[in-house]
Structures are given as structure tokens and as C-alpha cells.
Amino acid sequence: MVSIDEEGYVYFVDRIGDSFRYKGENVSTCQVQDVISQFESVVEVMVFGVPIPDVDGKPGMAVIVARDQSTFPVAELLQQ
């Protein structure tokens, strides 16, 4: 669940679990967040499972706040 404050900032209010299941595997949101957080350019990160119609389980999604979006190392992150 998310909440929006009077300044327009969006916050996660409650997490319904610290893991999600995708393709028969349990994935820890905390472990994924820890890997992404190791990048110096990451200010904040939130990982969660997202339901997709006709897909077994919930693929993971990461919301990343970067210091500088123009220099964020997307290719390096995808190699992790």
C-alpha cells in the first residue's frame, strides 16, 4: 500500500511480505535491495513482487532513487 503526502511524495505504508515467489523460487526482497544498495549512485531502493496476469508468481520490481539519473550504471546493475 502506498500513501501520498501533502507535498506529493509517495511512501510505502505496509509491506505484505519480505519475499515474493517467481518461477517456483522464493526471492528475498531484502537480499535484492542489499545488492542494489551497494551501488554508490543509489540513494534509496525498494523491491517488491508485482502480479502480472497469466504469469505464475510475481516478478520482482525495483524502485530506485539515484543521485544522478544521467550517470546511473544500468548495464552494470543488470550484470548483478
C-alpha positions in Angstrom: 0.0 0.0 0.0 1.3 3.5 -0.8 0.5 6.9 0.6 1.0 10.3 -0.9 1.8 13.2 1.5 0.7 16.9 1.0 4.0 17.6 -0.9 3.3 14.8 -3.4 5.9 12.3 -2.0 4.9 8.7 -2.3 5.6 6.3 0.6 5.2 2.6 1.1 3.0 2.2 4.2 2.8 -1.5 4.7 4.7 -4.4 3.2 2.7 -7.6 2.8 5.8 -9.8 2.9 9.5 -9.6 2.6 9.7 -12.1 -0.3 7.9 -13.0 -3.5 7.7 -16.2 -5.5 8.6 -16.3 -9.1 9.0 -19.3 -11.4 9.0 -21.6 -8.3 11.6 -19.7 -6.4 11.2 -17.6 -3.3 13.1 -14.3 -3.7 14.0 -12.2 -0.7 13.3 -8.5 -1.3 15.9 -7.6 1.4 18.7 -9.5 -0.4 17.8 -7.9 -3.8 17.7 -4.5 -2.1 21.1 -5.1 -0.4 22.7 -5.9 -3.8 21.3 -2.8 -5.5 22.1 -0.6 -2.5 25.8 -1.4 -2.9 26.0 1.0 -5.9 27.3 4.4 -4.8 24.8 6.1 -7.0 21.8 4.6 -5.2 20.1 6.8 -2.6 17.1 4.6 -1.9 15.7 1.3 -3.2 12.5 -0.7 -2.7 12.0 -4.1 -4.1 8.6 -5.9 -4.3 6.7 -8.6 -6.3 4.3 -7.4 -9.0 1.4 -9.5 -10.1 1.1 -9.9 -13.9 -2.0 -11.5 -15.5 -1.4 -15.1 -16.7 2.1 -15.3 -15.1 2.9 -17.8 -12.3 4.2 -15.9 -9.3 5.2 -12.3 -9.1 8.2 -11.0 -11.0 10.3 -8.5 -9.0 10.3 -4.8 -9.4 12.8 -2.3 -8.0 12.2 1.4 -7.5 15.5 3.2 -7.4 16.2 6.7 -6.4 19.6 7.6 -8.0 21.9 10.5 -7.1 22.2 11.3 -10.9 20.0 9.6 -13.3 22.2 10.6 -16.3 25.2 8.5 -15.0 23.3 5.6 -13.3 25.1 2.4 -14.2 22.1 0.4 -15.6 24.3 -2.0 -17.6 26.4 -2.8 -14.5 23.4 -3.3 -12.3 21.9 -5.8 -14.8 25.0 -7.9 -14.6 24.5 -8.5 -10.9 
